[in-house]
Amino acid sequence: MIFRKYLFYISLFCCLSIAITSISWESDNSVALKGTSLNLRWENKSKGWKFAAIQVKDKKRWIDMPVPDGGYTLLYAATKPPITDSVLFIDGKKVDFPEFIYRYAVSHWKGVISPVQLNTAGEAHYFYPKKVAQAIDKSLVFSDESGFAKMKSEWKIDPKYPTDVLVTLTLTANKEGYFSIASPTLANISKDQLAWGLIPGYFQGAMVEADFVKAYAYGQGIPDRPVIVRERAASTLSPLMSLKNGITMAVIPDPSVGRNPWEKDKSTHTEWKVGLSLMNRKSQLSPTIYHPVLGEKGSYLKKGESTTFTFRYSLQAKGWYDVFKHAVNDIYRFKDFLSLKQTAQSLTDRISAMHTYLMDSKTSMWKTEQYKGLTIGAQAYLGGVLGSEKDAMKNSDYGAMWMIAKIANDSALKADRLPYARNFKLLQQEDEPGFLQGAAIGQYYLTKSKKFTEEWGPYVEPIGLTYYTMMDIGNVLLFEPQDKELKNRLKQGAERLMKWQNPSGGWVVAYDRATHKQLFNELEDLRPTFYGLVIAYRILGDKKYLDAAVKGADWYIKNAVDKGHFLGVCGDARFVPDFATGQSVQALLDLYDLTKKDSYLNAAIKTARYYTTSIYTHPIPTKEFKTVKGIKREDWEVSQVGLSFEHGGNIGSTNSLGPILLASHAGMFVRMYNLTKDQIYLDMARAAAWGRDAFVDKNTNVASYYWTAMNAGPGSFPHHAWWQIGWITDYLMAEVELRSQNQIIFPRGFITPKVGPHQSYGFAPGKVYGNIASLKLIDGLLKAEHPTVDHVIAINSDEKKCYLMLLNNSVNSLKTKVEVHTEKIPGASAAKIKSAAFIGADGKKGAKIDTSKSLNIEFAPNGLKVIEVLY
């Protein structure tokens, strides 16, 4: 009986397979590949087999792809094409970009204007295959031959994902030289038919942009020529295009095809195995990929040698975001990454360890200087600053500094750091009446020349005013609301920001510090500059600031969010898009909280979707062993997957240095999941935060900034430890709120400048299942045997209640020992503990527990346990 049932299911599966995919020969000159979601039909014309129709199923109706094609492109060069070209001419005019002072951007730009990347290298052979045959696996096999090579392509519908067509191209050289195969052109999309185009990590938009620099360097729109970009800055290998008729088409290389950034024992991040484009070589709009890349590894073939290239087309009657997530989750299996992660040190322990590091003046490079009669304090900054002689000083996360001082009750931090950091902030702001009054005159103080300066030039930015005047001062005022001088400085900043605001609602990018002339006139300030006025309204309460913030946000939504065009805040990269895009999400959410206008919530969701394309999702992490600085590690430990850019695109730092470990977006992504229940946000937040121990320096407990540095520690950027404390705290608090179903919630402060959207805590009490409590950081109060367990502490000292919130940051269930050292609760002793009990999801107490002994606690995957201690 069991055997018969087994045969029945085999028979049923076979019938379903036949129903899913079929090949139909309508005549000797017409053949179709049909499935439940796709219908592809070729006809044999005078030039060869060409698409006659491509149809995509949308629920009950079929949608026709406009202008189906099916043409193939083969690139050939007898000699290796040049790698770089230092000069670019467009229409006979030299493109002078970027200016020579932007040395990091200049070096990247030289590499991306090579003939290969501009897609002008080699000879292009265009053809339609002359022959077709049917294979036994329900695939169609097309073939052709030229003087260059023999070409064979196999097409079949993916039985697992019926919206996808699997294609394998095999090229056999008929002559020696360098070869590159392009994915065939499914359809020629006109500009009028385009609804959205995207190469994740590079550019996006609803239009072809004639300004080449705007599109190619800043990612604002689709370049108007068939450029090919590298996978080193592509977050997901999936060029895609949405049409106004509702179809989105993407081309996705097989995961085995792309480069691995750490192939064996050194960085191979910059290897180039797959080229990505939104146009074919003829400059027709159509998502296209190339492999091998002309002149790169694998492209040289002797006569008779072959190369094979497997990829898929995904054709769906859905928007770009759904098809993008299909590539991320189904093809690159992003959601499986979390199951590989093993944490060696809890995030909570890292916060405490970095706190210790930062209070050591020597290791944290804390410095004080005399300037204008005040002692100012900051940490040394040894990175690039124009005019610096390795004498720059900088503070980073003021919210985190004041937060730790408060929740850890750190008297040394309060006495020896905060007053001088406050003085640094005061003198960083222009106080003299005039055009610059209220503005931040520079992020950095140079000790030798005794002046504040901006990162890459003598200019002043409105966004800098929002950052270094209003965000920082706003965060400090949450902890010290009676500081009248800082309130006055905040007001000065708000007034200046309003005076600089254009009638349309936006701001300029920058002003020359000496002449006050507008700079960077070719760029728009597509950054959340309006957020400074949100802060001013929350602190000062004057409605005119909210009105101005609304005006600025409305302009920003129309000109940035709706177009998918953004600008960055890193001067050394000439403001190419960066983490300010993620910051915009939180800025819009904060404005929504104040106004309850759906337009700001919807814009935040739209921008958050854009920001998911700044997260690396390839290659698929594995347990394969690699050697990293002489240490044996598994591939997943040093994977780029889940990490975000500092700045991407053609000239961003990710091209040479890879992504960053500073995951400021993690807490915001958890909040976005809490709002939308879109799983990709939660997966991306956890992928960024969990199990990154391979990048943490054991001596300082500070993670490296850039991926390529691995575990080199803070290096030139000791102040980054404050940012790391800030984002980790924000992430943990967001997880507690989510897992408690919003029953444990603490007020959030303001976004920190400038690395992303994380916010401060601890300035006001929150609630734990309705009970008022204040956040605390108490070393040694709770110790979990397993490092995936993190914890948050809150205390109500009036009612003598301490709450311990324990998080299992793992997708696996867990049983572990936990020790609670109640004598470390301020005002308590182990002998005076009245009772302790777990609190359930309904907020009710369970059975009493004995905290004088080790507790064996069982956690569900991603579980939360809350203990209430009465003392």
Secondary structure by P-SEA (a helix, b strand, c coil): caaaaaaaaaaaaaaaaaaabbbbcccccccccccccbbbbbbbccccccccbbbbbcccbbbbbccccbbbbbbbbccccccccccccccccccccccccaaaaaaaaaaaacccccccccbbbbbcccbbbbccccbbbbbcccccbbbbbbbbcccccccbbbbbbbbbbccbbbbbbccccccccccccccccccccccccccccccccccccccccccccbbbbbcccccccccccccccbbbbbbbcccccccccccccccccccccccccccccccccccccccccccccccccccccbbbbbbbbbbccccaaaaaaaaaccccccccccccccccccaaaaaaaaaaaaacccccbbbbbbcccbbbbbcccccccccccccccccccaaaaaaaaacccccccccccaaaaaaaaaaacccccccccccccccccccccccccccccccccaaaaaccccaaaaaaaaacccaaaaaaaaaaaaaaaaaacccccccccccccccccccccccccccccaaaaaaaaaacccaaaaaaaaaaaaaaaaccccccccccccccccccccaaaaaaaaaaaaaaaacccaaaaaaaaaaaaaaaaacccccccccbbbbcccccccccccccccccccccccccccccccccccccaaaaaaaaaaacccaaaaaaaaaacccccccccccccccccccccccccccccccaaaaaaaaaaaaaaaaaaaaacccbbbbbcccccccccccccccbbbbcccbbbbbbbbccccccccccccbbbbbccccbbbbbbbbccccccbbbbbbbccccccccccccccbbbbbcccccccccccccccccccccccbbbbbbbcc
